[in-house]
Amino acid sequence: MSRLIRNAVSMLLVMTVITGIAYPLVATGVAQVLFPHQANGSLIEQNGKPIGSELIGQSFDDPKYFWGRPSATAPQPYNGTASNGSNLGPSNTALRDAVQQRIDALRKADPGNTAPVPADLVTASGSGLDPDISPAGAQYQVARVARVRHLDTAQVQGLVAKYTQGRQLGLLGEPRVNVLQLNLALDGLQNK
């Protein structure tokens, strides 16, 4: 019996070293060598200071900025520790009311815009943290952003085109625009 316990404890120690120490160190080392930007959180820096991540949305509500997808995390939007979907179905009145409020806010911010509101501007993603919007969601906001910033609409559309990313590997996902990167480019444009 003592031999059996000694073997079990030895195996526990060996597996703890392999899976709890060696594997994480190797995986972290490989990630740091091959994918350092992604392994360190895909951080976006400005003046040497991190201001956000390419992977987690940020709250923008000033009309001079492009607005991202609504966040499903509460009470703080885009809170990575509270990542989840709303779990509200299309027949749920709370979801319908929230979507209508978001549509009303978009219409109020840009009363002259009569285009249909893209769904991604009024519904949260599955994680509630999505940093991207669809190209249609960005195009919907171009006129407002250009007007508020006193920029030419074509100039703002050019930035949207520049920051539109295609499908991954040409077939995965949908085209998307990273809201934080686009807004930083807008700020950079006006600082020149």
N, C-alpha and C positions, 0 to 999 in steps of 0.2 A: 504494500500500500504506500509506503514512504517513497519508493521508487517511482510510482505512478504520480504522486504529488510533485516530486522533484522534476519529473519530465514535463508535467503541465506548467509548473512555474517557469522552467527554463524556456519552454515554447512561448509562454506569455511574454517573457523578457525579450526574446529574439524577435518576435513579431512586433512588439512595441518599438524596438529600435528600428526595425525595417520600415514599418508603416507609419510610425509616429515621428521619426527623426530623419532617417536616410531618404525616404521617398519625398517628403516635403522639401528637403534641402535640394535634392536633385531637380525636382520640378520647378522650384523657385529659381535655381541657377540657370536652367535651360530657358525659362521664360525671360529672365533678365538679359540673357545673351541674344536670343532670337527675336523677342518682342518686348523691348524695354518700355516703350511708350504705353502699350496695353497693360503690361504687368504692373505698372505703377499707377493705374487708374485712368489712363487716357486723359490726363489733366491738360487743361488749357491754361496757359500762363500769360500774364500781361505785366510788363515791367518786372519780370522775374518772380512774380507772385502768382500762385494758383488762384484762379477765379471761378473755376468750374470744371466739369468733366464733359467729354464728348458723349458720355453714356447716360447721364442723368440730367433731366430737364431742369430749367430754372424758371422762376416766376417773373414774367414781364407783363406789366399792365399799363405802362406809359404808352400813349398812342404813337410816339415816335419810334417804337420798337415793334418788331414782329412778335406776335403772341404765339406761344406753343399750345400743345394740347392741354386740356384741363388735367389737373392732377387728381387722382383718387385718394391721395393720402390726406388725412386730416389730423389735427387742425392746421399743421404746417404743410404747404404744398411742396411736392417733390422731396419728401422726407424718405430717404433710402431705408431707414429702419422700419418704416411703416408701409413698405411696398405691398400693394394688393390692388385688385380691381374693385369696382363698386359692387359687383355681384347683383346689379339690378337688371332685370330683363326688360325687353322692349314694351311690355304691357304694364310695367310698373309706373304709377303716376309720379313718384318722386323723380324717376329718371326723366320722364317727359317734361316735368316742371323745370328740372335743372337744365335740360337741353334748351327749352324755350327761353329761360333766363340768359343763357349764354348767347343765343341768337339775338335776343334783344340788346345785350351789351355790345355785340359786334355791330349791329345796325345803328345803335346810338353813337358809337365811335366813328362811324363812317356812313352818315345818313344817305349820301348820294349813291352808295353801292347797292344796286338792286340784283346783283348776281346771286345765284343760290349759294348758301353757306356750305362749304365742304364739311362733311361729317367729322373729320378729324379735329376740327376747330371747336366742336361742341361735345365731343365724347372722349372720355379718358381711355388710355390704353389698358391692356391687361395688367401691367405692373403699376400703372399710375405715375410712372417716372419718365415716360418717353421724351427724349430730347429733340425729336424730329417731327416735322410736319410734312405733309404731302406737297409736291410742287403746286397743286391746285390751292392748298391752304395758304401757301406763300403768295401766289398770284392774287388771291382774294384780298390780301392786305397791302399790296403794292401801292395803290392809289392813296390810301390813308397815310402810309409811312412817307411817301414822297411829298404829299401835301404838307404834313406837319413839319417835316425837315426842310422844306423849301428846296427840294431836289427835283430834277427832271425824272419823270416816270421811267423813261428808257434806261436811265442810269441805275435806278433801283432794280428794274427788271434784269439788267445785266448782272447785278450782284446775285440776284436769286438764281439766275442761270449758272453763274460761276460756282455757287455753293450747293447746287443740286447734285446729289450723288446718285449714280445709277444702281441697278441691281447688283448684288454681290455675285461675283463670278459670272455676271451676265444673265443669271437666271434666278437667283435667290432673293426673296423680298421684293419690295417695291421701291421706285425712285423716292428719294427723301431729301429734305433740307434740314440741316442742323441749325436750330434757332439761335443758339448762343454764338456760334461762329458767324452766322449772318449778321446778327446785331453788332458784334464786335467789328465786323467789316464796315458796317454803316457808320459806327462811331469813328473808325479810322479814316473813313472817307471825308467826314466833316471836320476832322482835326487837321487835315492837310491844308 
